[in-house]
Amino acid sequence: MEDIHLRTKPSEMADTLDPLAPSVNDTSANGLMHKLRLRFGRASPPRPPGDGYVEFGEFRSERPGIKKVGTFAGVFCPVVLSMFSALVFIRMGYLVGNAGLLVTLGQFGLAYLIVGFTVMSICAISTNGAVEGGGVYFMISRTLGPEFGGAIGTLFFFANVVSSALCISACTEAMVENFGPNGYLVGDSPGLPDGPWYRFLYRSALNAAGLSVSLAGASLFARTSLAIWVTTVVCLFSALLSFFITAPGEIDKPDTNHLVNATNFSYTGLSSLTLKQNLYSEYARDYTTTSGEMVDFASVFGVLFTGVTGVMAGANMSGELKSPSRSIPLGTLTALLFTALSYAALVVLTAATCSRELLQNNYVYLLPINIWPPFIAVGMLTATFSAGLSNLIGASRVLEALAKDNIFGFLLRPMVSRSGNPVLAVIASYLLVQVGIMAGSLNTIAQVNSVLFMTSYFAINLGCLGLDLASAPNFRPTFKQFSWLTSLLGLVGCAALIFGLRPAYACGVALACCSLVIALHLLSPAASEPKWGSLSQALIFHQVRKYLLLLDPRREHVKFWRPQMLLLIGSPRQAAPLIDFVNDQKKGGLFVIGHVRVGQLDGSGDPLADEHKYWLKLIDHLKVKAFVELCLAESIRNGAAHLTRLSGLGAMKPDTVLLGFRDTAPPKDFFRDPTSPYTSTDFDLDNGTVIFPARTPASPRLSASEYVRIVSDVLCVNKNVCLCRHFHNLDMAAVERRVATLKYIDVWLVEVLAPSREEAFTVRALFALQLAAVVRSARGWQHLRLRVHVATSAPAMLSEAGRTYSLGSDTAMDPNLPELTPGRPVSERLDELLKMLRINATTHNISEWPTLEDTSRWSESSLDDNSVYQRLPVSYLQKVNRIIKSRCDQGTAVTFVQLPAPPKLPPNPSSADDAICDQYLKVLDEFTKDLSPTILVRGLKSVTSTAL
């Protein structure tokens, strides 16, 4: 049934996959040139929507009607504005007043160190190829693959949403402090009403305004960011200047502070005494929280870190940049330097001029001490609102990129925009921000925001470190300041800070990320057919190559032997149960599926290239752990010999070759059988082409001579051989369901041509026993009982010289066997051996095994005469078949029997060989007829050991 009847002449190549060649894989010179022109020519056809793969920067797709922006407006300004956000004007007093000057500067230094390492990784990735929309997500997904990239991209999307909610909350706070009851800019007039619901209303209005700008297009915001940046810098400069101009005095307590009874606090101006008093930490209660929660180091750092998370703003705008690979590194690094100097100056001047009481009880202290308070009011509103808007736009771009890459399938498909501005993605981001602003307290939102962004930084550093360690030749970033050490330091720093400061949040984010990775791996359409490379594949290749070199074939030991199988098949449609069975039989070893196509190279390309992808699809469909080797040869025998000798790599090479049996059983198509567990329509193409066409009764069959020579060739190169018959009757589902009618795995330790009761202790017999034991140990087979059959009625057939048979070939006793108790019956010695080998099996004595009528014909010399197969009585074979079949009828799932040695054939085929080979196959056919699924085994290597 599982005949290896692979095509025997070039004209039969049309029976396989050749109908696909002209339409799918034109390998002619004209076809290749056409593909090259399409791929690299000036008139490249537009890619379909959603294809996020870009090979070269010159071919970045331009969105129609969308003008690109440069480094200053597209990266520098958004990064500075996002980093300033709520920190520079609204929370600097919170930091210095609680943590003190030294700890605040130390925290800024630590934050900038981590962000600096991360920026180097961003610069390395962004200068290693073209960056499109999605920014950081695009970089991570194209580095770590769709599963991990999709998980981190999702978390990064929520990080932008939370950051936008934080900035809107800060903007609302600035509005109330300036224009609320008794606000700094309204004096004694009523101003804007204040209260929880009013604040929610203000946040909603600001969020709606951000939505309106986002719907107008990100390029509009990028062009206005320059004006916003200038305004913010002027306001910041006025704040710094005010520290030198404003005279000392008392500053009133804001109306929102209900924790202290004092009404005013001291502003001392530049004073060494004030600086000294503000050097060290002195944590107090946070008056902006409902219950006045106590401030600690972690909460201060959580708020401070929001001032450096905006470093991603430029990368998020990658889709709107003229040259992302140039603009992102240059704009981000200069923005990082500018904000670091601004923060340092503001922290030092604040600590030298403001009393600790003022800083702890009035977070907007910059307003009353400014030379003209409206400067600070404008700075607060512009910095926070622009940062919130930047994060809203960034979130929508990440969401659109996730949709384009088909990470979540149909769930995000409507988010893909054809007009350049992802309207639905913007609206979805807006709605999630609306949920986020319900949290209320700015400091509470800041803690979650910091953890999410540090997780994103961790992923970026991990991806860059992996790229460097994988030594991928195409990883050649033009940013030369990057190294594996900077990525490692950034990665370790992010992990230590996340778990050290907020372990509960960190565990929650880690759990969410792992869950997303698993879910995307199992369910995401992008995971099954990724359009980009995965770093995991590069790392696996790097490690596998290294360990393969360490795997020394000279150090092999029988104790650690495991099956390494090469299964040669013609059509998988007919051999699906056999493939499934061998997958269980390999026991963690190597499994290679080999296929031979008769033909030769004609200069037009690889004729097996298109076919190979369907074989890989077959592996996925059958859910087997196997490799595929396809061979193009002038004959089936030559191809099988090539696969036998060359399959595998290094020390991982097949030592056992399995072939389907050459018989006349009607073929069965398991892919089209509706009752088969292997049913699939994936290999019947819409154009009528049938992949892996099944053999029909009219199909040419492999000649008996060529089939037997293939078996001989396998034995000639010292590999074990197995012939598999009746496996179309094997119901793997019934085995796994533990159907009551399937009870046993049978092993027959009897050589048909030279029956002997000592056969059980030979290398070839113990090899069959080991294979059966391996099958029984596989999952799904463990409920079956192993039965070992030995012919006790057969003669001993041992020579006085020692441990070799006087009859037959390849009959050496296993050298690894221990000394068994002499003088005991065969069955008792076999039980003793099974116990030593830790094989749980029962021994069955076959006393009715038939004897050959004239044993004188089976002398040692007669086995070298191929006529032995012609002189073997058919009645003898039929008796053997009846004995084996009687045991199979008791509920045997699989039967292992000994394969007689093939006839010795001359190197050059002749017509006389056909008759000998036909007779040999008739012998095999006669004694295995109508049995359960049967494997005829001939082992050449010792594979059992009783040693520790």
VONUDREN-75189 format. One record per residue (C-alpha): x, y negated, z; residue in one letter. Coordinates in steps of 0.02 Angstrom, whole numbers, plus 50000, padded with zeros to 5 digits. Layout:
% residues N
XYZA...
This chain:
% residues 948
500005000050000M501374987850049E502314991749890D503784980349855I503264980749672H504094964049632L504094959149448R505294969549344T505504959049189K505574940449152P503954940749055S503034945449214E503564929549303M501944922049241A501044933749362D501734924049510T501804905249520L502334899849348D500614892449302P501024878649424L502664874049345A502114862149207P500884852749317S501714852649487V503564854249468N504234848949299D506064853049320T506574848749143S507774834549109A506364823449048N505324827549200G506744823449319L507124807049233M505284802549241H505274805649428K506844795349452L506084780949355R504504781849460L505504782749621R506824769649592F506274759549441G505784741349441R504004745449398A503724757049544S501904761849562P501074755449720P501044767849863R499354773549923P498664764850076P499284772250237G500964778250170D502164771150297G503734779050228Y505024767150156V506704773050090E507584756950039F507314738950092G507234732549914E505614741849886F504654735350036R502854732749986S502224715049987E500454711750045R499574701249915P499274683349967G500304684650128I501824673150140K503324679450236K504194669550373V506004667850421G507064671250575T506724655450675F504844654450654A504554673150641G505674679950779V506544666850885F505024656250926C503814670750962P505104679451072V505464663751174V503624659651195L503194677651243S504594678551368M504154661951449F502294666451457S501674665451637A503364665851720L504244649751679V502914637251737F501774647351850I502744660751946R504504654251972M504044648652147G503354665852185Y505044673552139L506244661652226V505124658752377G505024677352418N506604685252349A507794670652375G509084663852253L510314678252258L509054692252240V508114682852104T509714680252004L510164698452033G508464704251974Q508604693151820F510334700251788G509694718151804L508194714651693A509234706151560Y510514720151567L509184733151530I508354722251400V510044718351323G510444736851302F508714739551229T508914725051108V510524732951047M509554748951012S508194738850924I509514730050820C510344746550775A508704754450717I508084739050627S509734737250531T509744755550480N508344754050353G506804744650304A505604740250445V503764737950405E502214733350504G502034740450678G503714734250741G504314744450887V503064758350854Y503704759550675F505484761350739M505064774350870I503944784950760S505194785250616R506524790550739T505664802450860L504324809250745G502424807650744P502054816450909E503244806951023F503174791250918G501274791650919G501224793951108A502444779751143I501604769151010G499944771451098T500704766351265L501544751651181F499874746451108F499114746451282F500644737251348A500294723151225N498454723251274V498884722151459V500174708651425S498884698551329S497674700251474A499054694551593L499434678951491C497584674451476I497404676351665S498914664951687A498194652351566C496554652451664T497504649651826E498394634951746A496734627651689M495974628851863V497524621551947E497524606751829N495694603951788F494754612951927G494044605152088P495344593152156N496494598352016G498134589351990Y497514580651832L495734576651885V496054569552058G494464567552161D493274570752016S492334587552015P493264594551864G492934612251803L491944623151922P492924637152004D492444654552062G492674672852009P491334672451875W491864655451811Y493644661751795R493014676951699F492074665051585L493644654751554Y494654670451517R493324676451396S493314659551308A495214659751291L495164677651229N493854672751099A494954658251043A496404670451022G495264681650921L494834667250804S496664663250773V497094681550747S495704683750620L496404668750526A498034678450504G499674681350594A500614670350471S499584655450532L500164658650710F501964661050650A501924644250565R501184635350715T502384644150834S503724631450791L502644617050851A502144626851007I503964630851041W504474612651027V503064607651145T503564620851272T505404616251265V505004597751292V503934602351442C505314613451512L506604599851487F505494587651582S505384600051726A507274601851734L507504583051723L506234580151861S507314589351988F508594575251970F507374560651961I505904564152076T506154557652253A505924569152405P504164569852478G502724580552537E501764591552416I499944595752452D499344613652469K498274619452321P496424622452356D496604640652303T497754644452452N496704649752601H498054659352697L498924645052789V498264630352889N499634618252838A499094604952714T500764599952638N502544605952615F504234597952588S505094593952426Y506874589152476T507664585152309G509424591552277L510054597452447S511414609752498S510444613652656L508904618452556T509974628952440L510724637952589K509004641252665Q508394648652500N509864660252471L509124676152547Y507494685452542S506024681352654E504444689852594Y502734682652635A500924685652585R500284682252410D498914669252422Y498234673052247T497644690452297T495974693052381T496664700752541S498334691652544G499404706852507E501194707252572M502524704052441V504024715752426D505524718452313F504564729452191A503114717352169S504314702752139V505274712652009F503644718051927G503154699851902V504914694751851L505034708351720F503544701051628T504704686851584G505814698251480V504514709751402T504194697251262G505814702751181V504754714051070M503734699750996A504894697550848G504934716050808A503034716550815N502994703350677M504084714250564S502714715550433G502674696550412E504574694050402L505554690750243K507014701550299S506634711350459P508314720050465S509194703150473R507924692650565S507544704550710I509334706150776P509814688050750L508204680250813G508014691950963T509804690051026L509784671051014T508084670451100A508754681651238L510224669851267L509114654351265F507864661251391T509234667851505A510034650651518L508334642451545S507844654451684Y509534652851771A509454633851770A507654633651832L508004646151972V509544637052038V508734619852033L507154626452116T508144634352258A509144618252284A507644606452292T506094615252362C505804621752537S505344639952556R503634635452625E503254625352469L503774639652353L502794652852448Q501204642652461N501144633052297N501644643052144Y501304628052028V502494616652122Y503204610451956L501624600151927L501714587952074P503594585552065I503644581951878N504004564451814I502374565551718W501274580351774P500354582251607P502004588551535F501914603951647I500054605951618A500334606351430V501814618251452G500774630051559M499344630751436L500384632151277T501624644951345A500304656551418T499034655051277F500334657451139S501074672451231A499344680151249G499004676951066L500674684551016S500304700351114N498544701451042L499254700550865I500624712950910G499344725250981A498274724350824S499804727550714R500294742750815V498514749350807L498484746750619E500134755950601A499454770550703L497954771150589A499014770250430K500074784650489D498504794950522N499094798550699I497334799950768F496494805350607G494744799050573F494644790150742L495714775550682L495444776850495R494324761250489P495764751150564M496744751550401V496634734950310S496784732450124R496784713450133S498364711150238G497494706150400N496844721050502P495184713550554V494484728950640L496134732050731A496114714050793V494314715850854I494714732350942A496214724451027S495164709551078Y493864720851160L495184730251259L495954713751317V494214708651372Q494184724051483V495924720051549G495504702451606I494244709651728M495704714751840A495804696851899G497464694751991S498924690251880L500174698851996N499184715151993T499134715451803I501004711651799A501454727951888Q500574738851759V501244728151617N503054730251674S502924749251688V502174750951514L503504740151434F504924749051525M504224765451459T504314758351283S506104752651313Y506524770051377F505864777751215A506844765651105I508464769451196N508094787951190L507814787351003G509404777650969C510424788851082L509744804150993G510154797050823L511944793850875D512174810850959L511404819950810A512784812650700S511554810350557A512534804350405P511144792050358N511214783350527F512324768750477R511674753050563P512484736850508T512344730650688F514054736050752K513894731450937Q512814746650968F513524762851042S512854778551122W513414771651291L512314756151280T510804766951238S511204778851380L511374764651505L509754756951445G508864773751455L509494777751631V509144760051691G507344760451631C507014777551708A507814772651874A506834756351886L505164764151839I505264778151966F506204768052097G505024753352104L503324760352058R503384779452071P501484781352067A501314770651910Y502824779451833A502094796751863C500444791151789G501274784351632V502394799751615A500884811151631L499914801051503A501394801351383C501654820151400C499804823351377S499784812651220L501314821451149V500504838551175I498814832751109A499574824850954L500654840150921H499114851250924L497804839950847L498594825650749S498514827150559P500184817950549A501054831450652A500664845250526S501274835450374E502384821450436P502914808650307K504504804150400W505974812950479G505954818150661S507464815850772L507064832450854S507464841250691Q509154832550679A509574836850860L509004854850838I510084856550683F511574849250776H511364861050924Q510934876550822V512484874250715R513544872550870K512824887950955Y512884898250795L514754895050790L514874900750971L513904916750931L515354928350891D514884944550800P516474952550868R515784951351044R514154960351011E513694973551139H512384986951130V511654981351298K511034965351219F510464972451054W508794966450988R507924969950822P508444958750679Q507244962350538M507224959050351L505514963050278L505504964250088L503764961650016I502974958449848G501324949949885S500884943850061P499054945950015R499264964750030Q500544964950170A499774952950298A499514966350434P501294972650407L502004955050425I500984952850584D501604969550653F503454966050618V503254949350705N502814959250863D504184971950831Q505614959450825K505594956551016K506344939151011G507554944250875G507774938050698L506364940350574F506664936450390V505344938750255I506194942050089G505464941149914H506284944449746V505774935949585R506474943549426V507224930449312G508734919249291Q509174900949295L508894892349129D509554874949171G507834867049196S507864867749386G507534879849527D506054890849478P505764895449662L505674877649729A503794875949715D503484893449777E504494890849936H503284878250011K501874890849996Y502904903750088W503164891350228L501294888150228K501064906950240L502144907450397I501024894250475D499444903250421H499964920150492L500704911850648K502294922150641V504034916950693K504984920850537A506164913650408F505894914950221V507214920150095E506804919949910L507964927449782C508044925749593L508884940849515A508944950749352E508184965949438S507274970149596I508694981049655R509984967249632N508884954749722G508554966749866A510424969949881A510794951349886H509484948550021L510094963550121T511894957450123R511674938650128L510114935050231S510444926650397G511854915550454L513414919150555G513074932450686A511204931150659M511014943350516K509684956750492P510264974150541D508644982850490T507784981850321V505934986150305L505064990050141L503284994050096G502955011850039F502855015749854R501185024249834D499595023549732T498425017049866A497195004149798P497784986349839P496814975849963K496774956849963D496724951850147F496604933250105F494954935550014R494214948850128D492904939850236P493074953150372T494964951050383S495744940150519P496954933950385Y495604926350273T496154910050192S495744899450040T497354889350054D498194900349925F496814899249793D497094882349712L495714871649639D496424873449464N496164892249471G497964896649510T498174911049632V499684909949745I500474926949785F499424936749658P499004954049722A499514969749631R498154977849528T498054996049473P498594990149300A500134980849365S501834988149322P502584997649468R504364998549527L505145014449460S505495028649581A507335028049540S507505009449576E506505010949737Y507585025149803V509175016149751R508605001049853I508445012350005V510165019749970S510925002449949D510294997350120V511075012650201L512665009950100C512974992950182V512725001150353N511014994050392K509535003250464N508055005950349V506195007950381C504835012450256L503105006550309C501545015850252R499675014450285H499844997350367F498334991150270H497365001750396N498144993150548L496884982350640D497944970550745M496394962350817A495784979350879A497464982550961V497404965851052E495594968951104R496124985451182R494884995751083V494645012551169A494995022551011T496795015951004L497795023851144K499535028851089Y501145024651000I501915040850938D503755044350905V504265060450817W506075064850855L506155078250720V507105078150556E505975086050424V507375093150316L508405099350464A507265102050614P508205103950778S507735102750959R509345092850988E508805079550862E508115069051005A509885064451060F510545058150894T510835040050846V509445039750718R508165047550836A508555035650978L508455021050858F506665025950817A506315028051002L507005010651038Q505935002750903L504385010950973A504825005151149A505074987551086V503354987551003V502534993851162R503354979851264S502634966351148A501134956451205R499534964851152G500324982251143W500744985151326Q499124994451361H499595008251239L500515023751300R502125029451219L502195047851171R503825056251119V503655072351018H505075084851005V505095101750914A505595114451046T505325128850927S506675122750808A508455129750819P509835120950915A510935118450761M512425112050863L514185116450814S515405123050942E516555108650900A515495096850998G514195083550967R513815084350780T512545094150682Y513105107350559S511605102950451L511115086250380G512015069750362S512115055150481D511745066450629T513035060350756A512555061150938M512345044151017D514045039551094P513205028551226N512215043051302L512645048051479P513075065751524E511445075151548L511215090351657T511825105151553P510825120951533G509135112751556R507735113551426P507665099751296V506075092251366S506815090651541E508425082851475R507385070951369L506355065951521D507975062751614E508605052051470L506995041951460L507125038351645K508925032451625M508405021451479L506965014051581R505745018851443I504015023251508N503485037651395A502815055251404T503685069951321T502685082151215H503395098751159N502875104550986I503045123350996S502115126450833E503345117050723W503525127350563P505175135150509T505885135550335L505725152850258E507535154350202D508695144850317T510195150850219S509715138450085R510015124250206W511855126850235S512985111950256E513485111650074S511705113050012S511235095950081L512465088149961D511465095949821D509995084949770N509035100349717S508585102849899V507115090949875Y506475101349730Q506645117749825R505785111749983L504135121250001P502575110549988V501725122050113S503045117550242Y502735098950217L500855101350227Q501035110650393K502105096550461V500815083950402N499405093450488R500355093950652I500715075250650I498965071050591K498185081250732S499085069950856R498635054250759C496805058750769D496905057550958Q497005038550948G498715033750882T498955015550832A500685017450752V501775032650715T503675032750702F504445047450607V506185051650544Q506605046750365L507555060450273P509165054950191A508895049050011P509705059049872P511475054849820K511365046449650L512765042249529P513215023749506P512515023349329N510655027249319P510115041649208S508495049949160S508905064749273A508885053049423D507045049349398D506525067349428A507575068649587I506905052149653C505125056849610D505315073049706Q506075063949855Y504605051949861L503395066549845K504205074249998V503925057950094L502165056350027D501675074150070E502145074350254F501505056450290T499865057950194K498295051550283D499205047350444L498965032050552S500075016950507P501765025350492T503565019450494I504885031150422L506475026450514V508295030050476R509455021950601G511335021050584L511805011150739K511765015150922S510535003451006V510245011351178T511255009551337S511095015251516T512515004151579A512284988351681L
